[in-house]
């Protein structure tokens, strides 16, 4: 780990990092570890080799998406929802969404199917100029996964989301930038340094507590009906943090014209904002 930056790498380069139930479980476990470690400030999600993630592994051929074939693995990895084994793309995406650390997706190459839905819950998406994206579900006779029917319209707008989903076309990084799917496109050999620079700007200048709570507040307010909910939450958080050590250090370091040395621990303050996204009543992770 580089100075508070934890990198999670999809590592099946011989298969363009195609997604499997094993990968889903390993991604969830890696995010659990990053959340439990207060020394981790930022999580970077990327792929090994020339691809980010080519989507579901199609090795099983025509039965790939017959979930009866993978029901046991899906139930083991994510439990059930409404009595059915969960979509594993959704298991991973919702775990990314629940991260207490900001997540940067460094899309280094082709990102198709679940490979394109997985980054949607990241806070920032930066693509190399070799990246390609595709919400190809309609071309495979299935429907979008990874809770993307919620995330994608909120990230890029309903019209752009429907164009990409309805056509199932694969598009390049410049189209992704124009559609606001990514915030930047950089040359492939500059992707790592660009993402590291952004992550280091966060780790070197900000309070881990402030970032963790701000992340949870911004995401959770996307579907609230009124700004009063935001005002209520912000009032509570500002009142609590205003008397905490990081607020004192933030002001003092500014007045003394020196870099801040924040010491607050996110794990001590997360109860100020309810977990997001909240789990539904019919989610069963007991294995029953």
Secondary structure, 3 states (H helix, E strand, C coil): CECCEEEEEECCHHHCCCECHHHHHHHHHHHHHHHHCCCCCEEEEEECCCEEECCECCCCHHHCCCCCCCHHHHHHHHCEECCEECCHHHHHHHHHHCCCCEEEEEECCEEECHHHHHHHHCCEEEEECCCEEECHHHHCCCCCCCCHHHHHHHHHCHHHHHHHHHHCCEEEHHHHHHCCCCCEEECHHHHHHHHHHHHHHHHHHCCHHHHHHHHHHHHHHHHCCCHHHHHHHHHHHHHHHCCCHHHHHHHHHHHCCCCCCCCCCHHHCHHHCCCCCCCCCCEECCCC
